[in-house]
Amino acid sequence: MAKVQVELRNAAIRYICFVPGTFDMPLIIEELIKKKDIDAIVTLGCVIKGETGHDRVVANTAVKFIAELSVKHHKPVSLGISGPDMTIRQASNRIVTVSTRAVDAAVNMVARLKKLRDLEENDEKMGVIIID
């Protein structure tokens, strides 16, 4: 795990962690998400189609646990994982799109949660309106 300071879309990147595979992401996310200096986590990876349906198992399991960690810790964990059923070429063609969307989602969710929490702290009356 490398600790770095980089500015990206008005967000500081504090840690970059490499894992052996997508299936291994939830454990690292669990450790990172507990840190006070972490507002959100961006996952980046791909699940490539093999000769069996193993890629679907890996992707579905990882996504389930990633979503659960986000909700459990009340911090955004954006999904920058492409696949399953994807070739190496398809994954390569999606690198920029998927990673850009994942970073944008994390930054936007942090801002939206901050607004929501600020409203709660100011005791303002509010209804719930969700806008995509």
C-alpha positions, 0 to 999 in steps of 0.5 A: 500500500502506497501513501500518496498525495495527489489532487484529482477532481478536487479530491486528494488521493491518500492511498493507492492499494494493489490487490491480487484480484477483484475478489480481494478488494473487500478486505482492503476496502474494509481496512481503508474505510475505517480511516478518518482521512478517507471520505470515499474509496474508488475501486478500479479493476476488471473481471475477464471472461475465462473458460468457465463461469468463475468470472461471474462468481468473482464479480458478483461476490466482490460487488455484493461485499463492496456495496455492503461495506459502503452502507455499513460504514456510511462512506461511498465506495464507487464501482470502477470494476468492469466485467464479467463476461469481458475480453481483455480487449473490451476491458482495455477499451473501457479503462478511461470511461470506467475509471472516470465514472468511478472517480466522478461518482465518489466525488459526487457522493461525498459532496451530496452526503455532505450537503445532506449531513449539513442539513441534518446538523442545521435541523432544517426540515427536509424531504427526500428527493433523489435526482440522478 
